[in-house]
Amino acid sequence: MRGIKIGYVHKIQVKYNYVLIKVNINSSSILIPKNSLVETTQTGLLNDTVIDITPLQNISSKDIENSNVFTKSCVKSLFLCNYDYIKGERGLNYDDLVRAATRISQRFDDPILFNLVSIFLYNTIDISNEFIELTDSMVDIIILIHDYLYQLFFSQL
């Protein structure tokens, strides 16, 4: 929780539509808010799997003082009680990252994409050349107008 090891996985049960993981928390003083994001994430070079628990709300010290995860009144508290369940999600893992990188590299390997990018770049160059010619023409016109107005006003003096 919050990047600190607070327990360990005791048991894993694979079901048809979900995986149930029993986690033992090292200390009864560690309180996990019911409103927490739980994700499995792979870390390290050996793809060690960890369970990340991220609280999604701020808890006041008053709520912490009155909480005991082993009592029946815990059900009404903001924290998970002893033997409670919380739904988690699959988080980041290296397999997904490798698949995504492979898909991206395959898309860049597509000759149609390179042809489209090439056409886009050539058209961009053509447009920029036309824009340069347009601005040059506008500068010429502005210089002519400036010269005309200069002669018009200074010839009257």
CYANA upper distance limits for C-alpha pairs under 8 A (distance plus 0.5 A):
  1 MET  CA      5 LYS  CA      7.16
  1 MET  CA      6 ILE  CA      7.10
  1 MET  CA     52 ASP  CA      6.56
  1 MET  CA     53 ILE  CA      5.34
  1 MET  CA     54 THR  CA      6.70
  2 ARG  CA     52 ASP  CA      8.17
  2 ARG  CA     53 ILE  CA      7.42
  2 ARG  CA     54 THR  CA      6.71
  3 GLY  CA     52 ASP  CA      8.16
  6 ILE  CA     25 ILE  CA      6.27
  6 ILE  CA     26 ASN  CA      6.24
  6 ILE  CA     27 SER  CA      8.14
  6 ILE  CA     30 ILE  CA      8.19
  7 GLY  CA     23 VAL  CA      7.35
  7 GLY  CA     24 ASN  CA      5.93
  7 GLY  CA     25 ILE  CA      4.68
  7 GLY  CA     26 ASN  CA      5.39
  8 TYR  CA     23 VAL  CA      6.21
  8 TYR  CA     24 ASN  CA      6.02
  8 TYR  CA     25 ILE  CA      7.22
  8 TYR  CA     26 ASN  CA      8.32
  9 VAL  CA     21 ILE  CA      7.43
  9 VAL  CA     22 LYS  CA      6.55
  9 VAL  CA     23 VAL  CA      5.01
  9 VAL  CA     24 ASN  CA      6.82
 10 HIS  CA     21 ILE  CA      8.07
 10 HIS  CA     22 LYS  CA      5.95
 10 HIS  CA     23 VAL  CA      5.88
 10 HIS  CA     24 ASN  CA      6.65
 11 LYS  CA     21 ILE  CA      6.28
 11 LYS  CA     22 LYS  CA      5.50
 11 LYS  CA     23 VAL  CA      7.65
 12 ILE  CA     19 VAL  CA      7.58
 12 ILE  CA     20 LEU  CA      6.33
 12 ILE  CA     21 ILE  CA      5.05
 12 ILE  CA     22 LYS  CA      6.84
 13 GLN  CA     19 VAL  CA      6.30
 13 GLN  CA     20 LEU  CA      5.53
 13 GLN  CA     21 ILE  CA      6.82
 14 VAL  CA     18 TYR  CA      7.08
 14 VAL  CA     19 VAL  CA      5.09
 14 VAL  CA     20 LEU  CA      6.85
 15 LYS  CA     19 VAL  CA      6.10
 15 LYS  CA     20 LEU  CA      7.85
 25 ILE  CA     30 ILE  CA      8.01
 26 ASN  CA     30 ILE  CA      8.47
 28 SER  CA     69 VAL  CA      7.89
 31 LEU  CA     64 ILE  CA      8.35
 31 LEU  CA     69 VAL  CA      8.33
 31 LEU  CA     79 PHE  CA      6.61
 31 LEU  CA     80 LEU  CA      7.63
 32 ILE  CA     36 SER  CA      7.95
 32 ILE  CA     55 PRO  CA      7.85
 32 ILE  CA     79 PHE  CA      5.88
 32 ILE  CA     80 LEU  CA      6.19
 33 PRO  CA     55 PRO  CA      6.57
 33 PRO  CA     78 LEU  CA      6.13
 33 PRO  CA     79 PHE  CA      4.67
 33 PRO  CA     80 LEU  CA      6.50
 34 LYS  CA     78 LEU  CA      6.28
 34 LYS  CA     79 PHE  CA      5.50
 34 LYS  CA     80 LEU  CA      5.82
 34 LYS  CA     86 ILE  CA      7.88
 35 ASN  CA     55 PRO  CA      6.83
 35 ASN  CA     56 LEU  CA      6.33
 35 ASN  CA     57 GLN  CA      7.39
 35 ASN  CA     78 LEU  CA      8.17
 36 SER  CA     53 ILE  CA      6.84
 36 SER  CA     54 THR  CA      5.85
 36 SER  CA     55 PRO  CA      4.68
 36 SER  CA     56 LEU  CA      5.69
 36 SER  CA     57 GLN  CA      8.28
 37 LEU  CA     52 ASP  CA      8.25
 37 LEU  CA     53 ILE  CA      6.17
 37 LEU  CA     54 THR  CA      5.50
 37 LEU  CA     55 PRO  CA      6.78
 37 LEU  CA     56 LEU  CA      7.24
 37 LEU  CA     88 GLY  CA      7.34
 38 VAL  CA     51 ILE  CA      7.28
 38 VAL  CA     52 ASP  CA      6.10
 38 VAL  CA     53 ILE  CA      5.12
 38 VAL  CA     54 THR  CA      6.99
 38 VAL  CA     86 ILE  CA      8.28
 38 VAL  CA     87 LYS  CA      7.51
 38 VAL  CA     88 GLY  CA      4.95
 38 VAL  CA     89 GLU  CA      6.67
 39 GLU  CA     51 ILE  CA      6.15
 39 GLU  CA     52 ASP  CA      5.64
 39 GLU  CA     53 ILE  CA      7.19
 39 GLU  CA     88 GLY  CA      5.90
 39 GLU  CA     89 GLU  CA      5.28
 39 GLU  CA     90 ARG  CA      5.82
 39 GLU  CA     91 GLY  CA      5.43
 40 THR  CA     49 THR  CA      7.07
 40 THR  CA     50 VAL  CA      6.15
 40 THR  CA     51 ILE  CA      5.01
 40 THR  CA     52 ASP  CA      6.57
 40 THR  CA     88 GLY  CA      8.17
 40 THR  CA     89 GLU  CA      7.20
 40 THR  CA     90 ARG  CA      5.66
 40 THR  CA     91 GLY  CA      5.49
 40 THR  CA     92 LEU  CA      7.74
 41 THR  CA     49 THR  CA      6.08
 41 THR  CA     50 VAL  CA      5.90
 41 THR  CA     51 ILE  CA      6.78
 41 THR  CA     52 ASP  CA      7.37
 41 THR  CA     90 ARG  CA      7.63
 41 THR  CA     91 GLY  CA      5.49
 41 THR  CA     92 LEU  CA      5.48
 41 THR  CA     93 ASN  CA      6.24
 42 GLN  CA     47 ASN  CA      5.63
 42 GLN  CA     48 ASP  CA      5.92
 42 GLN  CA     49 THR  CA      4.92
 42 GLN  CA     50 VAL  CA      6.77
 42 GLN  CA     92 LEU  CA      6.88
 42 GLN  CA     93 ASN  CA      5.36
 42 GLN  CA     94 TYR  CA      7.23
 43 THR  CA     47 ASN  CA      5.77
 43 THR  CA     48 ASP  CA      5.78
 43 THR  CA     49 THR  CA      6.78
 43 THR  CA     50 VAL  CA      7.77
 43 THR  CA     93 ASN  CA      8.23
 44 GLY  CA     48 ASP  CA      6.59
 47 ASN  CA     93 ASN  CA      8.44
 47 ASN  CA     94 TYR  CA      7.89
 59 ILE  CA     63 ASP  CA      7.16
 59 ILE  CA     64 ILE  CA      7.93
 60 SER  CA     64 ILE  CA      7.21
 61 SER  CA     65 GLU  CA      6.72
 62 LYS  CA     66 ASN  CA      7.06
 63 ASP  CA     67 SER  CA      6.96
 63 ASP  CA     77 SER  CA      8.23
 63 ASP  CA     78 LEU  CA      8.03
 67 SER  CA     74 CYS  CA      7.04
 67 SER  CA     77 SER  CA      7.23
 67 SER  CA     79 PHE  CA      8.15
 68 ASN  CA     73 SER  CA      8.47
 68 ASN  CA     74 CYS  CA      6.61
 68 ASN  CA     81 CYS  CA      8.37
 69 VAL  CA     74 CYS  CA      6.03
 69 VAL  CA     79 PHE  CA      7.98
 69 VAL  CA     80 LEU  CA      7.39
 69 VAL  CA     81 CYS  CA      4.89
 69 VAL  CA     82 ASN  CA      5.96
 70 PHE  CA     74 CYS  CA      7.53
 70 PHE  CA     81 CYS  CA      6.97
 70 PHE  CA     82 ASN  CA      6.14
 73 SER  CA     77 SER  CA      7.68
 74 CYS  CA     79 PHE  CA      7.81
 74 CYS  CA     80 LEU  CA      8.20
 74 CYS  CA     81 CYS  CA      6.36
 75 VAL  CA     80 LEU  CA      8.33
 75 VAL  CA     81 CYS  CA      7.17
 80 LEU  CA     84 ASP  CA      6.39
 80 LEU  CA     85 TYR  CA      8.25
 92 LEU  CA     96 ASP  CA      7.92
 93 ASN  CA     97 LEU  CA      7.13
 94 TYR  CA     98 VAL  CA      6.57
 95 ASP  CA     99 ARG  CA      6.69
 96 ASP  CA    100 ALA  CA      6.57
 97 LEU  CA    101 ALA  CA      6.61
 98 VAL  CA    102 THR  CA      6.56
 99 ARG  CA    103 ARG  CA      6.72
100 ALA  CA    104 ILE  CA      6.70
101 ALA  CA    105 SER  CA      6.63
102 THR  CA    106 GLN  CA      6.59
103 ARG  CA    107 ARG  CA      6.75
104 ILE  CA    108 PHE  CA      6.89
105 SER  CA    109 ASP  CA      6.67
106 GLN  CA    110 ASP  CA      7.09
107 ARG  CA    113 LEU  CA      8.01
108 PHE  CA    113 LEU  CA      7.33
108 PHE  CA    114 PHE  CA      7.98
109 ASP  CA    113 LEU  CA      8.38
109 ASP  CA    114 PHE  CA      8.47
110 ASP  CA    114 PHE  CA      7.21
111 PRO  CA    115 ASN  CA      6.69
112 ILE  CA    116 LEU  CA      6.71
113 LEU  CA    117 VAL  CA      6.61
114 PHE  CA    118 SER  CA      6.46
115 ASN  CA    119 ILE  CA      6.63
116 LEU  CA    120 PHE  CA      6.56
117 VAL  CA    121 LEU  CA      6.62
118 SER  CA    122 TYR  CA      6.70
119 ILE  CA    123 ASN  CA      6.57
120 PHE  CA    124 THR  CA      6.57
121 LEU  CA    125 ILE  CA      6.68
122 TYR  CA    126 ASP  CA      6.70
123 ASN  CA    127 ILE  CA      6.54
124 THR  CA    128 SER  CA      6.55
125 ILE  CA    129 ASN  CA      6.64
126 ASP  CA    130 GLU  CA      6.70
127 ILE  CA    131 PHE  CA      6.56
128 SER  CA    132 ILE  CA      6.66
129 ASN  CA    133 GLU  CA      6.79
130 GLU  CA    134 LEU  CA      6.59
131 PHE  CA    135 THR  CA      6.64
132 ILE  CA    136 ASP  CA      6.61
133 GLU  CA    137 SER  CA      6.64
134 LEU  CA    138 MET  CA      6.65
135 THR  CA    139 VAL  CA      6.59
136 ASP  CA    140 ASP  CA      6.77
137 SER  CA    141 ILE  CA      6.75
138 MET  CA    142 ILE  CA      6.59
139 VAL  CA    143 ILE  CA      6.60
140 ASP  CA    144 LEU  CA      6.75
141 ILE  CA    145 ILE  CA      6.68
142 ILE  CA    146 HIS  CA      6.49
143 ILE  CA    147 ASP  CA      6.56
144 LEU  CA    148 TYR  CA      6.56
145 ILE  CA    149 LEU  CA      6.55
146 HIS  CA    150 TYR  CA      6.44
147 ASP  CA    151 GLN  CA      6.65
148 TYR  CA    152 LEU  CA      6.52
149 LEU  CA    153 PHE  CA      6.55
150 TYR  CA    154 PHE  CA      6.43
151 GLN  CA    155 SER  CA      6.03
152 LEU  CA    156 GLN  CA      7.27
153 PHE  CA    157 LEU  CA      7.60
